[in-house]
């Protein structure tokens, strides 16, 4: 890795370097702040994901329990026939959402009123199955939204951490070493000029 920037040791270079270093330090401070906020969001989403995951598993277990009851009472063939013309149970809208420059889909899902199906050959458990499967789909949609957001926030957090590390351990130290080199070179040049002036003064 290059220890310092390849810049001529002049006063204008020194002023430019110091100006750019101030800008880099401010950028590093802002990125650190962004990383902290992203970390907080990640932990919040992770907590939400765990809670939703547990609830979704419970909802799925209940839905499939009722499906097995309905299947035993009505038979698989009759269920398959009814499923073909089953009325819509939910309405879903997917909208873009943004948080800390991270975009992810936001799912708005609404349960529709339960519509009647054919009476002949049906059992009361069918309605229970439909209700629980609707609840399951709603939970899965919410879980998918949170999981997608969590994944994208984690990716942005990793990218931000890399930028923070690059500035802290590579870019800023190189600028600081270059500034020290330029200051040292200018001081050395100034000492040489003073020495030459003294020599000229002694000769005159």
PAZAPA-4460 file (N, C-alpha, C; in steps of 0.05 Angstrom, whole numbers, plus 32768, in hexadecimal, padded with zeros to 4 digits):
% residues 204
    n_x    n_y    n_z   ca_x   ca_y   ca_z    c_x    c_y    c_z   seq   type   mol
   8011   7FE8   8000   8000   8000   8000   8012   8019   8000     1      X     A
   800A   802D   7FF0   8019   8045   7FEE   8018   8054   8009     2      X     A
   802F   805C   8013   8030   8069   802D   8025   8085   802C     3      X     A
   8029   8094   8016   801F   80AF   8014   8018   80B5   7FF7     4      X     A
   800B   80CC   7FF3   8003   80D4   7FD8   801A   80E0   7FC9     5      X     A
   801A   80DC   7FAF   8030   80E7   7F9E   8029   8104   7F96     6      X     A
   802F   8116   7FA8   8029   8132   7FA5   8042   8143   7FAA     7      X     A
   8046   8158   7F99   805E   8169   7F9D   805C   8178   7FB7     8      X     A
   8072   817B   7FC6   8071   8188   7FE0   8071   81A7   7FDD     9      X     A
   805A   81B2   7FD7   8057   81CF   7FD4   8042   81D9   7FE8    10      X     A
   8042   81F3   7FEC   802F   81FF   7FFF   8012   81FB   7FF5    11      X     A
   800E   81FF   7FDB   7FF3   81FB   7FD0   7FEA   81DE   7FD3    12      X     A
   7FFC   81CB   7FD0   7FF5   81AF   7FD4   7FEE   81AA   7FF1    13      X     A
   7FFD   81B7   8004   7FF7   81B3   8020   7FDB   81BD   8027    14      X     A
   7FD4   81D5   801D   7FBA   81E1   8022   7FA4   81CF   8017    15      X     A
   7FA8   81C4   7FFF   7F95   81B3   7FF2   7F91   8199   8002    16      X     A
   7FA8   818D   800B   7FA7   8175   801A   7F98   8178   8035    17      X     A
   7F9D   818E   8042   7F8F   8194   805C   7F71   8197   8058    18      X     A
   7F6A   81A5   8042   7F4E   81A9   803B   7F40   818E   8036    19      X     A
   7F4E   817D   8026   7F43   8163   801F   7F42   8151   8038    20      X     A
   7F55   8153   804A   7F55   8143   8062   7F3D   814A   8074    21      X     A
   7F37   8164   8076   7F1F   816D   8085   7F06   8160   807A    22      X     A
   7F04   8160   805F   7EED   8155   8052   7EEB   8137   8057    23      X     A
   7F02   8129   8056   7F03   810C   805B   7EFB   8106   8078    24      X     A
   7F04   8115   808B   7EFD   8111   80A7   7EDF   8115   80AC    25      X     A
   7ED4   8129   809E   7EB7   812E   80A1   7EA8   8117   8094    26      X     A
   7EB2   810D   807D   7EA5   80F6   8070   7EA6   80DE   8082    27      X     A
   7EBD   80DA   808F   7EC0   80C3   80A1   7EAD   80C5   80B9    28      X     A
   7EAA   80DD   80C4   7E97   80E1   80DA   7E7B   80DB   80D2    29      X     A
   7E73   80E4   80BA   7E57   80DF   80B0   7E53   80C1   80AB    30      X     A
   7E67   80B4   80A0   7E65   8097   809B   7E63   8087   80B5    31      X     A
   7E72   8090   80C9   7E70   8083   80E3   7E54   8085   80EE    32      X     A
   7E49   809D   80EB   7E2E   80A2   80F5   7E1A   8090   80E6    33      X     A
   7E1D   808F   80CC   7E0C   807E   80BB   7E0E   8061   80C3    34      X     A
   7E27   8057   80C8   7E2B   803C   80D0   7E1D   8036   80EB    35      X     A
   7E1F   8049   80FE   7E11   8045   8118   7DF3   8043   8115    36      X     A
   7DE8   8054   8104   7DCB   8054   80FF   7DC2   803A   80F1    37      X     A
   7DD2   8032   80DE   7DCC   8019   80D0   7DCD   8001   80E3    38      X     A
   7DE1   8001   80F5   7DE3   7FEB   8108   7DCB   7FEA   811A    39      X     A
   7DC1   8002   8122   7DA9   8003   8133   7D91   7FF9   8124    40      X     A
   7D8E   8001   810B   7D78   7FF7   80FA   7D79   7FD9   80F6    41      X     A
   7D91   7FCF   80F2   7D95   7FB2   80EE   7D8B   7FA2   8106    42      X     A
   7D93   7FAC   811E   7D8B   7F9E   8137   7D6D   7F9F   813A    43      X     A
   7D61   7FB6   8133   7D44   7FB9   8136   7D35   7FA6   8123    44      X     A
   7D3F   7FA5   810A   7D33   7F93   80F6   7D38   7F76   80FD    45      X     A
   7D4F   7F70   8108   7D54   7F54   8110   7D41   7F4B   8126    46      X     A
   7D3C   7F5D   8139   7D29   7F57   814F   7D0D   7F53   8143    47      X     A
   7D06   7F65   8131   7CEB   7F62   8124   7CE9   7F48   8114    48      X     A
   7CFF   7F41   8106   7CFF   7F29   80F6   7CFC   7F10   8107    49      X     A
   7D0A   7F0F   811E   7D08   7EF8   812F   7CEB   7EF5   813A    50      X     A
   7CE0   7F0B   8142   7CC4   7F0A   814D   7CB1   7F01   8137    51      X     A
   7CB3   7F0C   811F   7CA2   7F05   8109   7CA6   7EE8   8100    52      X     A
   7CBF   7EDF   8101   7CC5   7EC3   80F9   7CB7   7EB0   810B    53      X     A
   7CB8   7EB5   8125   7CAB   7EA4   8139   7C8C   7EA4   8135    54      X     A
   7C81   7EBC   8131   7C64   7EBE   812D   7C5B   7EB1   8113    55      X     A
   7C6C   7EB4   80FE   7C65   7EA8   80E4   7C65   7E89   80E6    56      X     A
   7C78   7E7E   80F4   7C79   7E61   80F7   7C60   7E57   8106    57      X     A
   7C58   7E65   811B   7C40   7E5E   812A   7C27   7E60   8118    58      X     A
   7C26   7E75   8108   7C0F   7E79   80F6   7C0E   7E63   80E1    59      X     A
   7C25   7E5C   80D6   7C27   7E47   80C2   7C1E   7E2C   80CE    60      X     A
   7C27   7E27   80E6   7C20   7E0D   80F3   7C02   7E0B   80F7    61      X     A
   7BF6   7E22   80FF   7BD9   7E22   8103   7BCA   7E1E   80E8    62      X     A
   7BD3   7E2C   80D3   7BC6   7E2A   80B9   7BC8   7E0E   80AE    63      X     A
   7BDF   7E01   80B0   7BE1   7DE6   80A6   7BD2   7DD2   80B7    64      X     A
   7BCF   7DD8   80D1   7BBF   7DC7   80E2   7BA2   7DC7   80D9    65      X     A
   7B98   7DDF   80D3   7B7C   7DE0   80C9   7B79   7DD4   80AD    66      X     A
   7B8E   7DD7   809C   7B8E   7DCB   8082   7B8C   7DAC   8084    67      X     A
   7B9A   7DA1   8096   7B9A   7D84   809A   7B7E   7D7A   80A3    68      X     A
   7B72   7D8B   80B5   7B57   7D84   80BE   7B43   7D85   80A7    69      X     A
   7B45   7D9A   8097   7B32   7D9D   8080   7B37   7D87   806C    70      X     A
   7B50   7D80   8068   7B57   7D6B   8055   7B4B   7D50   805D    71      X     A
   7B4C   7D4B   8077   7B41   7D32   8082   7B22   7D32   807F    72      X     A
   7B15   7D48   8082   7AF8   7D4A   8081   7AED   7D4B   8065    73      X     A
   7AFC   7D58   8053   7AF1   7D5D   8038   7AFF   7D4D   8022    74      X     A
   7B18   7D45   8028   7B28   7D36   8014   7B38   7D49   8002    75      X     A
   7B4F   7D3F   7FF9   7B62   7D4F   7FE9   7B55   7D58   7FCE    76      X     A
   7B47   7D45   7FC2   7B3B   7D4B   7FA7   7B28   7D63   7FA8    77      X     A
   7B16   7D63   7FBC   7B03   7D78   7FBF   7B11   7D93   7FC5    78      X     A
   7B25   7D92   7FD5   7B35   7DAA   7FDC   7B42   7DB6   7FC3    79      X     A
   7B4D   7DA5   7FB3   7B5A   7DAE   7F9A   7B46   7DBB   7F87    80      X     A
   7B2E   7DB0   7F85   7B19   7DBC   7F75   7B11   7DD8   7F7F    81      X     A
   7B0E   7DDA   7F99   7B06   7DF4   7FA4   7B1C   7E09   7FA2    82      X     A
   7B35   7E00   7FA4   7B4C   7E12   7FA3   7B4E   7E20   7F88    83      X     A
   7B44   7E12   7F72   7B46   7E1E   7F57   7B36   7E38   7F55    84      X     A
   7B1E   7E38   7F61   7B0D   7E50   7F5F   7B0B   7E5F   7F79    85      X     A
   7B1F   7E5C   7F8A   7B1E   7E6A   7FA4   7B20   7E88   7FA1    86      X     A
   7B0E   7E98   7FAD   7B0F   7EB5   7FAA   7B28   7EC0   7FB8    87      X     A
   7B30   7ED8   7FAE   7B48   7EE5   7FB8   7B44   7EEC   7FD5    88      X     A
   7B59   7EE7   7FE5   7B57   7EEB   8002   7B67   7F04   800C    89      X     A
   7B7A   7F0E   7FFC   7B8A   7F25   8004   7B8F   7F38   7FED    90      X     A
   7B96   7F50   7FF3   7B9F   7F64   7FE0   7BBA   7F6E   7FEA    91      X     A
   7BCE   7F6E   7FD8   7BE9   7F76   7FE0   7BF4   7F8B   7FCD    92      X     A
   7C02   7F9E   7FD9   7C0F   7FB3   7FCA   7C2C   7FB5   7FD4    93      X     A
   7C3F   7FB5   7FC0   7C5B   7FB7   7FC7   7C65   7FD2   7FBF    94      X     A
   7C6F   7FE1   7FD3   7C78   7FFD   7FCE   7C96   7FFF   7FD6    95      X     A
   7CA5   8010   7FC8   7CC1   8014   7FD0   7CC3   8024   7FEA    96      X     A
   7CD5   801C   7FFB   7CDA   802A   8014   7CF7   802F   8017    97      X     A
   7CFF   8045   8024   7D1B   804C   8027   7D21   8054   8044    98      X     A
   7D38   8049   804D   7D42   804F   8068   7D60   8050   8067    99      X     A
   7D6C   8067   806F   7D89   806A   806F   7D95   8063   8053   100      X     A
   7D88   806E   803E   7D90   806A   8022   7D8E   804D   8019   101      X     A
   7D81   803C   8028   7D7C   8020   8021   7D5F   801D   8018   102      X     A
   7D5B   8014   8000   7D3F   8010   7FF6   7D38   7FF3   7FF8   103      X     A
   7D1F   7FED   8001   7D15   7FD2   8002   7CF7   7FD3   7FFF   104      X     A
   7CEA   7FBD   7FF7   7CCD   7FBD   7FF2   7CBD   7FBE   800C   105      X     A
   7CA8   7FCD   800C   7C95   7FCE   8023   7C7B   7FC1   801A   106      X     A
   7C72   7FAD   8028   7C5A   7F9E   8020   7C42   7FA8   8030   107      X     A
   7C2E   7FB2   8022   7C14   7FB9   802F   7C00   7FA3   8027   108      X     A
   7BF7   7F94   803A   7BE5   7F7D   8035   7BCC   7F7F   8046   109      X     A
   7BB5   7F7B   8038   7B9B   7F7D   8046   7B8C   7F63   8041   110      X     A
   7B7F   7F5A   8057   7B6E   7F42   8055   7B52   7F4A   804A   111      X     A
   7B48   7F3B   8037   7B2E   7F41   802C   7B19   7F30   803C   112      X     A
   7B00   7F39   803C   7AEB   7F2A   8049   7AE9   7F0E   803D   113      X     A
   7AE4   7EFA   804E   7AE2   7EDE   8045   7ACA   7EDB   8033   114      X     A
   7ACF   7ED2   801A   7AB9   7ECE   8007   7AB0   7EB1   8009   115      X     A
   7A95   7EAC   8005   7A8B   7E91   8006   7A94   7E80   7FEE   116      X     A
   7A97   7E66   7FF2   7A9D   7E54   7FDD   7A86   7E3F   7FDB   117      X     A
   7A87   7E2C   7FC9   7A72   7E19   7FC6   7A6B   7E0B   7FE0   118      X     A
   7A51   7E08   7FE5   7A48   7DFC   7FFF   7A4A   7DDE   7FFE   119      X     A
   7A43   7DD2   7FE7   7A43   7DB5   7FE6   7A5F   7DA9   7FE9   120      X     A
   7A61   7D96   7FFA   7A7A   7D88   7FFD   7A8F   7D97   800D   121      X     A
   7A87   7DAD   801B   7A9A   7DBC   802B   7A95   7DB7   8049   122      X     A
   7AA9   7DC0   8058   7AA8   7DBC   8075   7AAE   7DD7   8083   123      X     A
   7AA4   7DDB   809B   7AA9   7DF4   80A9   7AC6   7DF9   80AD   124      X     A
   7AD6   7DE4   80AE   7AF3   7DE8   80B3   7B00   7DF6   809B   125      X     A
   7AF3   7DF5   8084   7AFF   7E02   806C   7B02   7E20   8071   126      X     A
   7AEE   7E2D   807D   7AF0   7E4A   8082   7B07   7E4F   8096   127      X     A
   7B0A   7E3E   80AA   7B20   7E42   80BD   7B3B   7E40   80AF   128      X     A
   7B3C   7E2D   809D   7B55   7E29   808E   7B5B   7E42   807D   129      X     A
   7B47   7E4C   8070   7B4B   7E64   805F   7B53   7E7C   8070   130      X     A
   7B47   7E80   8087   7B4E   7E96   8099   7B6C   7E94   80A2   131      X     A
   7B73   7E7C   80AA   7B8E   7E78   80B4   7BA3   7E7A   809E   132      X     A
   7B9D   7E71   8086   7BB0   7E73   8070   7BB2   7E90   8067   133      X     A
   7B9D   7EA0   8069   7B9F   7EBC   8063   7BB1   7ECA   8077   134      X     A
   7BAE   7EC3   8091   7BBF   7ECE   80A6   7BDD   7EC6   80A1   135      X     A
   7BE0   7EAD   8097   7BFC   7EA4   8092   7C09   7EB4   807B   136      X     A
   7BF9   7EB9   8066   7C04   7EC8   804F   7C0C   7EE5   8058   137      X     A
   7BFB   7EF1   8069   7C01   7F0C   8073   7C1B   7F0C   8083   138      X     A
   7C1E   7EF8   8094   7C36   7EF6   80A5   7C4F   7EF1   8093   139      X     A
   7C4C   7EE0   807F   7C63   7EDA   806D   7C6B   7EF3   805E   140      X     A
   7C57   7F03   8055   7C5D   7F1C   8047   7C6C   7F30   8059   141      X     A
   7C63   7F32   8071   7C71   7F44   8084   7C8E   7F3A   808A   142      X     A
   7C90   7F20   808E   7CAA   7F14   8093   7CBD   7F19   807B   143      X     A
   7CB3   7F16   8063   7CC3   7F1A   804B   7CCD   7F37   8049   144      X     A
   7CBB   7F49   8050   7CC3   7F66   804F   7CD9   7F6B   8063   145      X     A
   7CD7   7F62   807C   7CEB   7F67   8090   7D05   7F59   8089   146      X     A
   7D03   7F40   807F   7D1B   7F31   8077   7D2B   7F3F   8061   147      X     A
   7D1C   7F49   804D   7D29   7F58   8037   7D36   7F71   8041   148      X     A
   7D27   7F80   8051   7D33   7F99   805D   7D4B   7F93   806D   149      X     A
   7D4B   7F7E   807D   7D61   7F77   808E   7D7A   7F70   807D   150      X     A
   7D75   7F60   8068   7D8C   7F59   8056   7D99   7F71   8049   151      X     A
   7D88   7F84   8040   7D93   7F9B   8032   7DA0   7FAF   8045   152      X     A
   7D95   7FB1   805D   7DA2   7FC2   8072   7DBD   7FB6   807A   153      X     A
   7DBF   7F9B   807C   7DD8   7F8E   8083   7DED   7F93   806D   154      X     A
   7DE4   7F92   8054   7DF7   7F96   803E   7E01   7FB3   803E   155      X     A
   7DEF   7FC6   8043   7DF7   7FE2   8044   7E09   7FE7   805C   156      X     A
   7E04   7FDA   8072   7E15   7FDD   808A   7E31   7FD3   8084   157      X     A
   7E33   7FBC   8076   7E4E   7FB1   806F   7E5D   7FC4   805C   158      X     A
   7E4F   7FCF   8048   7E5B   7FE3   8036   7E65   7FFB   8045   159      X     A
   7E54   8005   8057   7E5C   801D   8066   7E74   8018   8078   160      X     A
   7E74   8000   8084   7E8B   7FF8   8096   7EA5   7FF7   8086   161      X     A
   7EA3   7FED   806D   7EBB   7FEC   805C   7EC5   8008   8055   162      X     A
   7EB2   801A   8050   7EBA   8036   804A   7EC7   8043   8062   163      X     A
   7EBB   803F   8079   7EC5   804A   8092   7EE2   8040   8097   164      X     A
   7EE6   8026   8094   7F01   801A   8098   7F15   8024   8084   165      X     A
   7F0C   8027   806A   7F1E   8031   8055   7F27   804D   805C   166      X     A
   7F15   805E   8065   7F1C   807A   806C   7F2E   807A   8084   167      X     A
   7F27   806B   8099   7F35   806C   80B2   7F51   8060   80B1   168      X     A
   7F54   804A   80A3   7F6E   803B   80A3   7F7E   803E   808A   169      X     A
   7F73   804B   8075   7F82   804D   805C   7F83   806A   8052   170      X     A
   7F6C   8075   804A   7F6C   808F   803D   7F76   80A6   804F   171      X     A
   7F69   80A8   8066   7F70   80BF   8078   7F8D   80BD   8082   172      X     A
   7F97   80A5   808A   7FB4   80A3   8092   7FC7   80AB   807B   173      X     A
   7FC0   80A4   8062   7FD1   80AC   804C   7FD2   80CA   8049   174      X     A
   7FBB   80D7   804C   7FBB   80F4   804A   7FCB   8100   8061   175      X     A
   7FC8   80F5   8079   7FD7   8100   8090   7FF5   80FD   808C   176      X     A
   7FFE   80E5   8082   801A   80E1   807C   8024   80F4   8067   177      X     A
   8014   80F9   8052   801C   810B   803D   801E   8127   8047   178      X     A
   800C   8130   8058   800D   814B   8064   8027   814E   8074   179      X     A
   802D   813A   8084   8046   813B   8094   805F   813D   8082   180      X     A
   805E   812D   806C   8075   812D   805A   8077   8149   804D   181      X     A
   8061   8154   8044   8062   816F   8036   806B   8184   804A   182      X     A
   8060   8183   8063   8068   8197   8078   8086   8194   807E   183      X     A
   8090   817B   8080   80AC   8177   8085   80BD   8181   806E   184      X     A
   80B5   817C   8055   80C4   8185   803E   80C5   81A3   803C   185      X     A
   80AE   81B0   8043   80AD   81CE   8042   80BE   81DA   8058   186      X     A
   80BE   81CD   806F   80CF   81D7   8085   80ED   81D4   807E   187      X     A
   80F3   81BD   8071   810F   81B8   8069   8117   81CD   8054   188      X     A
   8105   81D2   8041   810B   81E6   802C   810F   8202   8038   189      X     A
   80FE   8208   804C   8100   8222   8059   811B   8225   8069   190      X     A
   8123   820F   8076   813D   8210   8084   8154   8213   8070   191      X     A
   8152   8206   8059   8167   8209   8045   8168   8226   803A   192      X     A
   8151   8231   8036   8150   824D   802C   815C   8261   8041   193      X     A
   8156   825C   805A   8161   826D   806F   817F   826A   8071   194      X     A
   8188   8251   806E   81A5   824D   806F   81B3   825B   8058   195      X     A
   81A7   8259   8040   81B3   8267   8029   81B3   8285   802C   196      X     A
   819D   828F   8038   819C   82AC   803D   81B2   82B5   8050   197      X     A
   81B7   82A5   8065   81CB   82AB   8078   81E7   82AB   806B   198      X     A
   81EB   8296   805A   8205   8294   804C   8209   82AC   803A   199      X     A
   81F4   82B5   802C   81F6   82CC   801A   81FB   82E5   802A   200      X     A
   81EE   82E7   8041   81F1   82FF   8052   820E   8301   805D   201      X     A
   821A   82EA   8064   8235   82EA   806E   8249   82F1   8058   202      X     A
   8244   82EA   803F   8255   82F0   8028   8255   830D   8020   203      X     A
   823D   831A   8025   823A   8335   801C   8246   8349   802F   204      X     A
***
